[in-house]
Amino acid sequence: MKKFDISVLSVAPLRQGETMKQGIDSAVSLAKAVDNMGYKRIWFAEHHNHDAYASAATVSIVQHILANTKDIRVGSGGIMLPNHSPLVVAEQFGTLETLYPNRVDLALGRAPGTDQKTADVIRRSNHNGVFFFEREVNDILRFVGDKSVQREVRAYPGIGTHVPVFVLGSSTDSAKIAAKLGLPYAFGAQFSPHAMEEALAIYRENFQPSSYLQEPYVIACINVIAAESMEEASFISASHLQVYIDIYTNNLSKLIPPTENFLESLSQFELEILHSRLGYTIMGDSETIRRELIEFQQMYQVDELIVLSNIYELSKEIQSYEILKHVVDELFE
């Protein structure tokens, strides 16, 4: 089985009853914990107009986490490029790389990270970055590249920082762009796993070696809920399942405490959402996690897993990452 690295994805979620400040503090606590465990990186996703997430100002969150951790790489997972000027993104992440050398990642996505009305307010124009995504990724690569590739408009800080750039996606279109540009590709199976096999095949088959990467590099984002027993994992996963129901019923709220007999309390419609829309999720005790990770890796042969865990109690979330890290370490001893 191909060895893979392991990392963390967060949206800096708020638990029921938490303020924004408390949500950010919880994100710092999680980052410190996974840093100490030896996780490779932690990324924060950009979302707007949701009181359930504290990650809207993604660059600010990334800087705060960098300042409060020691070794782990920290980055965006991702910056939604339709919402931003490539020059400003390059300046922001060039500044971060200047302050925290060799610890900064810049993953870029094509989605707005919000509803259309909010996206219109953010952009203040008719610019639709989805159509310009490839060009704007290239702009950022140039802005953080060597002096020899610069044009009249330049990023300061930015030039020469060579911030690592990743392409995010959950479709074959994003896979084609990542392959064409010779960049690492991160597939969002945590919410949209259905096209993963096809997208990864397209990326690998069409990958063009570049100055950034000589061989394809695949990251898959999945959900993992790990606990000491199957019963506990099933119980604490209720908060995670409720998140997906809320997303697809347009009723996103803060993480709620898990409840007993959660599945039995759901309507047929809600059960159908979980059956058809739930992202790739591994849930269980350490042995179950081990078995399903092996099955996943044998099928997809990824270079890295980046894991999202919607768990209400921060201590249980940290424990879930501890169990997962222990399982992965044992796999490759």
Residue frames as qw, qx, qy, qz and C-alpha x, y, z in Angstrom:
[[0.000, 0.887, 0.461, 0.000, 0.00, 0.00, 0.00],
 [0.380, 0.565, -0.026, 0.731, 1.28, 3.44, -0.93],
 [0.382, -0.398, -0.472, 0.688, 2.32, 5.53, 2.06],
 [0.033, 0.759, 0.339, 0.555, 0.42, 8.78, 2.59],
 [0.162, 0.106, -0.407, 0.892, 0.83, 11.88, 4.74],
 [0.236, -0.659, -0.713, -0.021, -1.96, 13.13, 6.95],
 [0.105, 0.147, -0.084, 0.980, -3.24, 16.66, 7.55],
 [0.016, 0.544, 0.703, -0.458, -6.22, 18.59, 8.93],
 [0.002, -0.426, -0.401, -0.811, -8.94, 20.77, 7.37],
 [0.119, -0.501, -0.639, 0.571, -10.95, 23.21, 9.47],
 [0.045, 0.679, 0.404, 0.611, -13.58, 25.88, 8.95],
 [0.088, 0.114, -0.487, 0.861, -13.01, 27.23, 12.47],
 [0.388, -0.501, -0.656, -0.410, -16.52, 26.07, 13.41],
 [0.269, -0.359, 0.402, -0.798, -18.48, 27.54, 16.28],
 [0.228, -0.250, -0.931, 0.137, -20.10, 25.20, 18.76],
 [0.321, -0.720, -0.494, -0.367, -23.55, 25.97, 20.08],
 [0.521, -0.815, -0.202, 0.152, -23.20, 28.78, 22.63],
 [0.646, -0.215, 0.120, 0.723, -19.76, 29.90, 21.44],
 [0.153, 0.902, -0.007, -0.404, -18.85, 33.44, 20.41],
 [0.693, 0.689, -0.179, 0.114, -16.67, 34.14, 17.37],
 [0.022, -0.761, 0.595, -0.256, -13.70, 34.70, 19.68],
 [0.696, -0.293, 0.619, -0.214, -14.30, 31.35, 21.37],
 [0.899, 0.400, 0.170, -0.049, -14.55, 29.66, 17.97],
 [0.469, 0.771, -0.380, 0.202, -11.19, 31.11, 16.93],
 [0.328, -0.626, 0.646, -0.289, -9.67, 30.11, 20.27],
 [0.879, -0.020, 0.449, -0.160, -10.91, 26.55, 19.71],
 [0.785, 0.608, -0.086, 0.076, -9.27, 26.56, 16.27],
 [0.116, 0.775, -0.560, 0.269, -5.99, 27.60, 17.88],
 [0.624, -0.396, 0.616, -0.273, -6.28, 24.83, 20.46],
 [0.928, 0.268, 0.249, -0.067, -6.91, 22.26, 17.73],
 [0.587, 0.744, -0.275, 0.160, -3.98, 23.53, 15.66],
 [0.173, -0.701, 0.634, -0.276, -1.62, 23.37, 18.64],
 [0.797, -0.180, 0.532, -0.220, -2.76, 19.82, 19.39],
 [0.900, 0.401, 0.165, 0.045, -2.30, 18.47, 15.86],
 [0.300, 0.832, -0.426, 0.191, 1.01, 20.34, 15.59],
 [0.397, -0.565, 0.679, -0.249, 2.24, 18.44, 18.65],
 [0.880, 0.069, 0.444, -0.157, 0.93, 15.17, 17.18],
 [0.382, -0.322, 0.666, 0.553, 3.01, 15.62, 14.03],
 [0.564, 0.662, 0.492, -0.044, 0.34, 16.31, 11.42],
 [0.567, 0.180, 0.323, 0.736, 1.79, 17.73, 8.21],
 [0.015, 0.187, 0.155, 0.970, -0.47, 20.74, 7.70],
 [0.106, 0.588, 0.706, -0.380, -3.69, 22.42, 8.75],
 [0.073, 0.238, 0.438, 0.864, -5.78, 24.33, 6.24],
 [0.172, 0.474, 0.543, -0.672, -8.67, 26.72, 6.80],
 [0.245, 0.459, 0.716, 0.464, -11.54, 27.09, 4.35],
 [0.062, 0.049, -0.004, -0.997, -13.05, 30.40, 3.25],
 [0.075, -0.572, -0.803, -0.150, -16.78, 30.77, 3.97],
 [0.019, -0.112, 0.072, -0.991, -18.90, 33.92, 4.09],
 [0.513, -0.230, -0.115, -0.819, -22.25, 34.97, 5.56],
 [0.767, -0.262, -0.581, -0.076, -22.41, 32.06, 8.03],
 [0.358, -0.734, 0.345, -0.463, -22.45, 32.65, 11.77],
 [0.970, -0.226, 0.076, -0.035, -21.40, 29.01, 12.19],
 [0.838, 0.187, -0.006, 0.513, -17.86, 29.61, 10.87],
 [0.290, -0.891, 0.051, 0.347, -15.09, 31.98, 11.95],
 [0.643, -0.162, 0.478, 0.576, -12.91, 31.49, 8.86],
 [0.443, 0.846, 0.298, -0.004, -14.25, 34.22, 6.54],
 [0.112, 0.927, -0.357, -0.012, -11.06, 36.31, 6.82],
 [0.990, 0.021, -0.076, 0.121, -8.97, 33.27, 5.97],
 [0.541, 0.550, -0.325, 0.548, -5.63, 35.08, 5.71],
 [0.283, -0.659, 0.354, -0.600, -6.09, 36.50, 9.22],
 [0.916, -0.303, 0.145, -0.219, -6.91, 33.07, 10.63],
 [0.894, 0.280, -0.182, 0.299, -3.88, 31.53, 8.90],
 [0.257, 0.643, -0.380, 0.613, -1.60, 34.22, 10.33],
 [0.559, -0.573, 0.303, -0.517, -3.03, 33.76, 13.83],
 [0.991, -0.118, 0.052, -0.048, -2.55, 29.99, 13.67],
 [0.713, 0.470, -0.281, 0.438, 1.01, 30.38, 12.36],
 [0.027, -0.681, 0.382, -0.624, 1.80, 32.66, 15.29],
 [0.664, -0.438, 0.378, -0.474, 0.50, 30.09, 17.77],
 [0.993, 0.031, 0.112, 0.012, 2.10, 26.92, 16.37],
 [0.432, -0.685, 0.491, 0.321, 5.66, 25.74, 15.84],
 [0.318, -0.274, 0.802, 0.425, 6.18, 23.23, 13.04],
 [0.484, 0.474, 0.735, -0.002, 2.94, 22.44, 11.24],
 [0.125, 0.118, 0.450, 0.876, 2.35, 23.98, 7.82],
 [0.189, 0.589, 0.568, -0.543, -0.65, 26.34, 7.78],
 [0.063, -0.043, 0.517, 0.853, -2.64, 27.54, 4.82],
 [0.554, 0.228, 0.068, -0.797, -5.86, 28.21, 3.02],
 [0.152, 0.021, 0.971, 0.181, -8.00, 25.29, 2.01],
 [0.572, 0.145, 0.198, 0.783, -8.83, 27.35, 0.19],
 [0.061, 0.458, 0.008, -0.887, -8.86, 30.90, -0.86],
 [0.513, 0.585, 0.628, 0.009, -11.86, 31.22, -3.19],
 [0.403, -0.112, 0.314, 0.852, -10.19, 33.05, -6.05],
 [0.076, 0.640, 0.555, 0.526, -13.37, 34.53, -7.60],
 [0.348, -0.874, -0.331, 0.069, -13.61, 36.69, -4.46],
 [0.520, -0.699, 0.149, 0.467, -10.08, 38.09, -4.61],
 [0.405, 0.860, -0.297, -0.094, -7.52, 39.96, -6.66],
 [0.940, 0.105, -0.164, 0.281, -4.63, 37.64, -7.56],
 [0.346, 0.599, -0.322, 0.646, -2.18, 40.45, -6.81],
 [0.448, -0.615, 0.290, -0.580, -3.57, 40.98, -3.31],
 [0.974, -0.207, 0.002, -0.092, -3.58, 37.23, -2.62],
 [0.791, 0.325, -0.246, 0.455, 0.07, 37.05, -3.69],
 [0.056, 0.644, -0.331, 0.688, 0.94, 40.02, -1.47],
 [0.703, -0.519, 0.174, -0.454, -0.88, 38.54, 1.52],
 [0.989, -0.132, 0.041, 0.058, 0.64, 35.08, 1.25],
 [0.621, 0.516, -0.263, 0.529, 4.00, 36.51, 0.26],
 [0.218, -0.691, 0.337, -0.601, 3.90, 38.45, 3.52],
 [0.879, -0.372, 0.166, -0.247, 3.02, 35.30, 5.47],
 [0.936, 0.192, -0.107, 0.277, 5.84, 33.36, 3.82],
 [0.312, 0.663, -0.322, 0.600, 8.25, 36.20, 4.66],
 [0.449, -0.606, 0.353, -0.554, 7.19, 36.09, 8.31],
 [0.791, -0.231, 0.525, -0.211, 6.93, 32.28, 8.60],
 [0.329, 0.556, -0.666, -0.373, 9.36, 30.76, 6.05],
 [0.329, 0.162, -0.917, -0.154, 8.59, 27.27, 4.72],
 [0.121, 0.205, 0.855, -0.461, 5.36, 26.96, 6.70],
 [0.411, 0.439, 0.181, -0.778, 2.75, 28.55, 4.41],
 [0.304, 0.229, 0.856, 0.351, 0.44, 26.89, 1.85],
 [0.345, 0.353, -0.008, -0.870, -1.87, 28.55, -0.66],
 [0.247, 0.268, 0.912, 0.188, -4.68, 26.32, -1.93],
 [0.233, 0.227, -0.142, -0.935, -7.01, 27.97, -4.44],
 [0.327, 0.380, 0.862, -0.078, -10.62, 27.17, -5.26],
 [0.021, 0.219, 0.526, 0.821, -13.08, 28.25, -7.96],
 [0.253, -0.650, -0.709, -0.104, -16.25, 28.30, -5.86],
 [0.072, -0.729, 0.001, -0.681, -17.57, 31.46, -4.15],
 [0.342, -0.023, -0.737, 0.582, -17.67, 29.92, -0.68],
 [0.182, 0.290, 0.469, -0.814, -21.07, 31.49, -0.08],
 [0.427, 0.634, 0.636, -0.108, -24.48, 32.26, -1.61],
 [0.465, 0.496, 0.378, 0.628, -24.82, 34.30, -4.79],
 [0.112, -0.946, -0.195, -0.233, -26.05, 37.50, -3.11],
 [0.588, -0.738, 0.175, 0.281, -23.09, 37.52, -0.75],
 [0.697, 0.033, 0.399, 0.595, -20.73, 36.76, -3.63],
 [0.287, 0.759, 0.325, 0.485, -22.09, 39.78, -5.50],
 [0.325, -0.945, -0.007, -0.043, -21.44, 42.01, -2.48],
 [0.723, -0.452, 0.298, 0.430, -17.90, 40.67, -2.12],
 [0.614, 0.192, 0.450, 0.619, -17.02, 41.17, -5.78],
 [0.073, 0.732, 0.151, -0.660, -18.88, 44.45, -6.41],
 [0.237, 0.493, -0.525, -0.652, -18.78, 43.65, -10.12],
 [0.893, 0.246, -0.014, -0.377, -19.87, 41.14, -12.72],
 [0.243, 0.571, -0.784, -0.005, -16.49, 39.43, -12.63],
 [0.951, -0.161, 0.078, -0.253, -16.97, 35.68, -12.43],
 [0.153, -0.704, 0.692, 0.054, -13.68, 34.17, -11.39],
 [0.825, 0.034, 0.562, -0.050, -14.74, 30.65, -12.33],
 [0.738, 0.656, 0.140, 0.067, -14.17, 31.53, -15.97],
 [0.286, 0.855, -0.364, 0.235, -10.80, 33.18, -15.27],
 [0.806, -0.558, 0.196, -0.023, -9.55, 30.68, -12.71],
 [0.894, 0.097, 0.119, 0.422, -6.70, 29.16, -14.70],
 [0.384, 0.705, -0.027, 0.595, -5.43, 32.56, -15.78],
 [0.339, -0.830, 0.162, -0.412, -5.58, 33.94, -12.26],
 [0.902, -0.374, 0.150, 0.157, -3.77, 30.93, -10.78],
 [0.746, 0.347, 0.070, 0.564, -1.06, 31.60, -13.33],
 [0.035, 0.846, -0.064, 0.529, -0.99, 35.25, -12.25],
 [0.659, -0.713, 0.186, -0.148, -0.40, 34.23, -8.64],
 [0.925, -0.061, 0.142, 0.347, 2.32, 31.78, -9.64],
 [0.517, 0.589, 0.005, 0.621, 4.06, 34.60, -11.48],
 [0.233, -0.864, 0.075, -0.440, 3.64, 37.10, -8.63],
 [0.721, -0.622, 0.301, -0.051, 5.34, 34.74, -6.14],
 [0.925, 0.236, 0.084, 0.287, 7.89, 33.52, -8.69],
 [0.638, -0.202, 0.109, 0.735, 11.36, 34.67, -9.64],
 [0.018, 0.691, -0.032, -0.722, 12.20, 38.21, -10.75],
 [0.135, -0.200, 0.714, 0.657, 12.82, 36.91, -14.26],
 [0.042, 0.426, 0.856, 0.289, 9.11, 36.13, -14.84],
 [0.010, -0.638, -0.466, 0.613, 7.72, 39.42, -13.51],
 [0.275, 0.647, 0.444, 0.556, 5.94, 42.09, -15.53],
 [0.066, 0.548, -0.072, 0.831, 5.27, 45.74, -14.78],
 [0.614, -0.556, 0.083, -0.555, 2.90, 45.05, -11.87],
 [0.525, 0.214, -0.772, 0.289, 4.63, 43.13, -9.08],
 [0.709, -0.615, -0.299, -0.171, 3.80, 41.76, -5.63],
 [0.337, 0.388, -0.551, 0.658, 5.78, 43.15, -2.69],
 [0.313, -0.407, 0.854, 0.086, 6.15, 41.01, -0.60],
 [0.863, 0.333, 0.229, -0.302, 5.63, 38.12, -2.97],
 [0.634, 0.666, -0.392, -0.027, 8.38, 38.00, -5.56],
 [0.377, 0.487, -0.747, 0.250, 10.73, 35.11, -4.90],
 [0.518, -0.328, 0.574, -0.543, 8.75, 33.68, -1.99],
 [0.415, 0.140, -0.851, -0.288, 7.59, 30.69, -4.08],
 [0.548, -0.088, 0.542, -0.631, 4.61, 30.02, -1.82],
 [0.111, 0.045, 0.970, 0.210, 3.42, 26.46, -2.62],
 [0.520, 0.159, -0.052, -0.838, 0.19, 26.63, -4.62],
 [0.230, 0.137, 0.963, -0.022, -2.43, 23.86, -4.73],
 [0.399, -0.094, -0.417, -0.811, -5.58, 23.56, -6.85],
 [0.357, 0.113, 0.774, -0.510, -8.76, 22.62, -4.99],
 [0.480, 0.105, -0.440, -0.752, -11.76, 21.03, -6.62],
 [0.542, 0.059, 0.772, -0.328, -14.51, 18.46, -6.65],
 [0.730, 0.588, 0.180, -0.298, -14.92, 18.11, -10.41],
 [0.820, 0.181, 0.326, 0.434, -13.09, 16.99, -13.51],
 [0.312, 0.895, 0.056, 0.315, -12.64, 20.62, -14.62],
 [0.346, -0.875, 0.331, -0.074, -10.43, 21.46, -11.65],
 [0.845, -0.218, 0.431, 0.232, -8.48, 18.23, -12.21],
 [0.689, 0.570, 0.234, 0.382, -7.71, 19.29, -15.78],
 [0.059, 0.952, -0.130, 0.271, -6.46, 22.70, -14.64],
 [0.613, -0.678, 0.405, 0.029, -4.23, 21.23, -11.92],
 [0.860, 0.062, 0.407, 0.302, -2.80, 18.74, -14.41],
 [0.528, 0.758, 0.142, 0.356, -2.16, 21.37, -17.08],
 [0.068, -0.927, 0.234, -0.286, -0.39, 23.71, -14.65],
 [0.675, 0.225, -0.606, 0.355, 1.63, 20.92, -13.03],
 [0.240, -0.488, 0.416, -0.729, 0.31, 21.69, -9.55],
 [0.006, -0.071, -0.943, 0.326, -0.78, 19.49, -6.63],
 [0.451, -0.297, -0.464, -0.702, -4.48, 18.64, -6.70],
 [0.117, 0.024, 0.785, -0.608, -6.70, 18.49, -3.61],
 [0.360, -0.293, -0.691, -0.554, -10.08, 16.81, -4.15],
 [0.336, -0.227, 0.409, -0.817, -12.94, 17.71, -1.81],
 [0.466, -0.157, -0.844, -0.215, -14.41, 14.28, -1.13],
 [0.046, -0.153, -0.710, 0.686, -15.57, 15.48, 2.28],
 [0.412, 0.419, 0.361, -0.724, -18.69, 16.87, 0.63],
 [0.701, 0.551, -0.092, -0.443, -18.65, 15.65, -2.99],
 [0.492, -0.404, 0.750, 0.180, -17.02, 12.24, -3.46],
 [0.801, 0.396, 0.408, -0.186, -18.93, 11.08, -6.53],
 [0.635, 0.761, -0.132, 0.019, -16.51, 12.38, -9.19],
 [0.423, -0.763, 0.474, 0.117, -13.33, 11.55, -7.29],
 [0.775, -0.056, 0.570, 0.269, -12.27, 8.43, -9.18],
 [0.591, 0.678, 0.322, 0.296, -12.75, 10.09, -12.57],
 [0.012, 0.990, -0.117, 0.080, -11.16, 13.38, -11.48],
 [0.549, -0.640, 0.504, 0.188, -8.05, 11.71, -10.05],
 [0.766, 0.185, 0.526, 0.321, -7.66, 9.60, -13.19],
 [0.416, 0.857, 0.179, 0.244, -7.88, 12.70, -15.39],
 [0.232, -0.932, 0.278, 0.022, -5.37, 14.54, -13.22],
 [0.666, -0.418, 0.567, 0.245, -2.85, 11.71, -13.27],
 [0.721, 0.363, 0.506, 0.303, -3.23, 10.92, -16.97],
 [0.365, 0.843, 0.197, 0.342, -2.93, 14.54, -18.09],
 [0.490, -0.812, 0.046, 0.315, -0.35, 15.80, -15.59],
 [0.597, 0.697, -0.116, 0.379, 2.38, 17.94, -17.12],
 [0.702, -0.342, -0.214, 0.587, 5.61, 18.13, -15.09],
 [0.087, 0.933, 0.077, 0.339, 6.48, 21.68, -14.11],
 [0.307, 0.494, -0.488, 0.651, 9.01, 23.67, -12.14],
 [0.517, -0.455, 0.302, -0.659, 6.62, 23.25, -9.19],
 [0.774, -0.135, 0.552, -0.280, 6.09, 19.50, -9.36],
 [0.113, 0.416, -0.810, -0.397, 7.64, 16.67, -11.37],
 [0.191, -0.175, -0.955, -0.144, 4.99, 14.02, -10.64],
 [0.451, -0.556, -0.385, -0.582, 1.28, 14.17, -9.79],
 [0.127, 0.032, -0.730, 0.671, 0.51, 14.85, -6.13],
 [0.450, -0.461, -0.560, -0.521, -2.99, 13.97, -4.95],
 [0.080, -0.042, 0.656, -0.749, -4.59, 15.10, -1.72],
 [0.383, -0.448, -0.696, -0.410, -8.03, 13.76, -0.81],
 [0.220, -0.240, 0.445, -0.834, -10.12, 15.46, 1.84],
 [0.529, -0.311, -0.756, -0.226, -12.40, 13.12, 3.76],
 [0.525, -0.602, 0.161, -0.580, -14.37, 13.16, 7.01],
 [0.571, 0.047, -0.781, 0.249, -13.10, 11.06, 9.90],
 [0.567, -0.588, 0.161, -0.554, -14.85, 10.53, 13.24],
 [0.635, 0.147, -0.724, 0.227, -12.71, 8.32, 15.50],
 [0.548, -0.604, 0.247, -0.522, -13.39, 7.26, 19.07],
 [0.195, -0.413, 0.863, -0.214, -12.40, 4.58, 21.56],
 [0.400, 0.194, 0.886, -0.129, -15.47, 2.48, 20.74],
 [0.040, 0.317, 0.710, 0.627, -17.94, 2.08, 17.89],
 [0.185, -0.737, -0.645, 0.081, -20.72, 3.17, 20.21],
 [0.247, -0.695, -0.103, 0.667, -19.00, 6.42, 21.11],
 [0.191, -0.131, 0.521, 0.821, -18.06, 7.13, 17.49],
 [0.030, -0.512, -0.763, -0.394, -21.66, 6.60, 16.44],
 [0.229, -0.787, -0.484, 0.306, -22.86, 8.93, 19.20],
 [0.237, -0.635, 0.070, 0.732, -20.46, 11.83, 18.56],
 [0.248, 0.090, 0.645, 0.717, -20.98, 11.57, 14.79],
 [0.105, 0.741, 0.661, -0.065, -24.50, 12.97, 15.24],
 [0.074, -0.802, -0.010, 0.593, -23.11, 16.53, 15.21],
 [0.188, -0.305, 0.655, 0.665, -21.30, 15.80, 11.95],
 [0.168, 0.389, 0.854, 0.302, -24.38, 14.31, 10.32],
 [0.047, 0.819, 0.472, -0.323, -26.50, 17.28, 11.38],
 [0.131, -0.589, 0.286, 0.744, -24.06, 19.62, 9.61],
 [0.108, -0.007, 0.783, 0.613, -24.74, 17.88, 6.29],
 [0.052, 0.645, 0.762, 0.016, -28.49, 17.96, 6.82],
 [0.073, -0.804, -0.205, 0.554, -28.25, 21.68, 7.59],
 [0.166, -0.377, 0.498, 0.763, -26.14, 22.38, 4.50],
 [0.018, 0.153, 0.818, 0.554, -28.57, 20.71, 2.12],
 [0.083, -0.731, -0.678, 0.002, -31.65, 22.21, 3.75],
 [0.206, 0.595, 0.041, 0.775, -30.08, 25.69, 3.67],
 [0.568, -0.764, -0.131, -0.279, -30.25, 25.91, 7.45],
 [0.668, 0.244, -0.478, 0.515, -26.61, 25.94, 8.52],
 [0.503, -0.819, 0.013, -0.275, -26.16, 26.42, 12.25],
 [0.091, -0.687, 0.675, -0.251, -23.46, 26.07, 14.86],
 [0.458, 0.110, -0.881, 0.047, -22.28, 22.60, 15.84],
 [0.676, -0.453, 0.026, -0.580, -24.87, 21.08, 18.15],
 [0.366, -0.391, 0.806, -0.252, -24.33, 18.54, 20.93],
 [0.360, 0.040, -0.875, -0.321, -24.90, 14.92, 19.87],
 [0.658, -0.176, 0.289, -0.673, -28.06, 13.18, 21.01],
 [0.394, -0.070, 0.914, -0.066, -28.98, 9.57, 21.65],
 [0.478, 0.443, 0.758, 0.022, -30.83, 7.73, 18.90],
 [0.056, 0.531, -0.176, -0.827, -30.08, 10.53, 16.45],
 [0.080, 0.065, -0.780, -0.617, -30.81, 8.59, 13.27],
 [0.039, -0.458, -0.887, 0.035, -34.13, 7.37, 14.62],
 [0.019, 0.668, 0.380, -0.639, -35.20, 10.99, 15.14],
 [0.020, -0.323, 0.430, 0.843, -34.69, 11.99, 11.50],
 [0.678, 0.468, 0.199, -0.530, -37.38, 12.30, 8.86],
 [0.833, 0.266, 0.439, 0.208, -37.29, 10.20, 5.71],
 [0.428, 0.885, -0.005, 0.182, -36.18, 13.28, 3.77],
 [0.233, -0.856, 0.458, -0.063, -33.27, 13.88, 6.15],
 [0.773, -0.225, 0.583, 0.113, -32.23, 10.23, 5.94],
 [0.747, 0.565, 0.286, 0.201, -32.26, 10.48, 2.15],
 [0.140, 0.952, -0.253, 0.105, -29.94, 13.51, 2.36],
 [0.481, -0.632, 0.607, 0.017, -27.46, 11.50, 4.40],
 [0.829, 0.115, 0.536, 0.108, -27.74, 8.55, 2.05],
 [0.655, 0.641, 0.285, 0.281, -27.20, 10.55, -1.14],
 [0.204, 0.918, -0.077, 0.330, -25.25, 13.66, -0.13],
 [0.653, -0.717, 0.216, 0.117, -22.97, 12.70, 2.76],
 [0.336, 0.779, -0.529, -0.026, -19.33, 13.14, 1.81],
 [0.766, 0.166, -0.600, 0.161, -16.74, 10.38, 2.12],
 [0.455, -0.660, 0.333, -0.497, -16.83, 9.58, 5.83],
 [0.631, 0.075, -0.742, 0.212, -14.91, 7.06, 7.92],
 [0.475, -0.567, 0.225, -0.634, -16.35, 6.58, 11.38],
 [0.916, -0.204, -0.337, -0.079, -15.54, 4.14, 14.16],
 [0.694, -0.659, 0.245, 0.153, -13.00, 2.77, 16.59],
 [0.125, -0.717, 0.580, 0.366, -9.31, 2.43, 15.75],
 [0.475, -0.026, 0.848, 0.232, -9.68, -0.98, 14.10],
 [0.475, 0.702, 0.529, -0.043, -12.54, 0.23, 11.90],
 [0.123, 0.925, -0.174, -0.314, -10.60, 3.36, 10.98],
 [0.319, -0.489, 0.734, 0.349, -7.60, 1.21, 10.07],
 [0.518, 0.252, 0.802, 0.158, -9.61, -1.17, 7.91],
 [0.400, 0.826, 0.391, -0.072, -11.45, 1.59, 6.03],
 [0.036, -0.862, 0.339, 0.376, -8.29, 3.65, 5.50],
 [0.403, -0.250, 0.805, 0.358, -6.62, 0.64, 3.91],
 [0.474, 0.528, 0.700, 0.085, -9.65, 0.10, 1.68],
 [0.212, 0.938, 0.106, -0.254, -9.67, 3.78, 0.70],
 [0.145, -0.751, 0.514, 0.388, -5.96, 3.87, -0.08],
 [0.495, -0.011, 0.818, 0.292, -6.02, 0.67, -2.08],
 [0.438, 0.697, 0.565, 0.044, -8.70, 2.23, -4.26],
 [0.207, 0.972, 0.113, 0.011, -7.39, 5.79, -4.67],
 [0.791, 0.048, -0.006, 0.610, -3.61, 5.66, -3.98],
 [0.010, 0.973, 0.067, 0.220, -3.42, 9.24, -2.70],
 [0.530, 0.383, -0.400, 0.642, -0.27, 11.00, -1.55],
 [0.044, 0.071, -0.515, 0.853, -1.98, 12.72, 1.35],
 [0.264, -0.640, -0.708, -0.139, -5.21, 12.71, 3.31],
 [0.014, -0.201, 0.267, -0.942, -6.53, 15.95, 4.74],
 [0.286, -0.394, -0.871, 0.066, -9.20, 15.27, 7.32],
 [0.297, -0.389, 0.018, -0.872, -12.25, 17.18, 8.52],
 [0.335, -0.280, -0.867, 0.239, -13.96, 16.22, 11.79],
 [0.331, -0.491, -0.090, -0.800, -17.19, 17.94, 12.84],
 [0.564, -0.304, -0.723, 0.257, -17.22, 16.93, 16.51],
 [0.285, -0.864, -0.240, -0.339, -19.01, 19.00, 19.14],
 [0.635, -0.750, 0.098, 0.158, -16.64, 18.62, 22.08],
 [0.304, 0.841, -0.448, 0.024, -13.19, 19.99, 21.32],
 [0.413, -0.510, 0.747, -0.105, -11.59, 17.36, 23.56],
 [0.800, 0.195, 0.562, -0.080, -13.33, 14.60, 21.58],
 [0.619, 0.781, -0.070, -0.042, -12.23, 16.19, 18.29],
 [0.016, 0.774, -0.630, 0.064, -8.63, 16.26, 19.48],
 [0.624, -0.230, 0.736, -0.124, -8.94, 12.65, 20.65],
 [0.819, 0.491, 0.272, -0.121, -10.29, 11.69, 17.22],
 [0.459, 0.816, -0.348, 0.043, -7.17, 13.14, 15.58],
 [0.312, -0.598, 0.726, -0.136, -4.98, 11.34, 18.13],
 [0.790, 0.061, 0.598, -0.124, -6.58, 7.99, 17.29],
 [0.729, 0.681, 0.058, -0.049, -6.29, 8.65, 13.56],
 [0.185, 0.830, -0.524, 0.059, -2.62, 9.64, 13.81],
 [0.510, -0.405, 0.747, -0.132, -1.84, 6.54, 15.85],
 [0.837, 0.306, 0.440, -0.108, -3.58, 4.31, 13.30],
 [0.605, 0.785, -0.136, 0.013, -1.71, 5.87, 10.36],
 [0.083, -0.758, 0.641, -0.092, 1.63, 5.70, 12.15],
 [0.671, -0.196, 0.706, -0.115, 1.08, 2.00, 12.86],
 [0.819, 0.523, 0.199, -0.129, 0.19, 1.34, 9.22],
 [0.604, 0.739, -0.227, 0.196, 3.60, 2.51, 8.07],
 [0.555, -0.717, 0.421, 0.008, 5.90, 1.39, 10.89]]
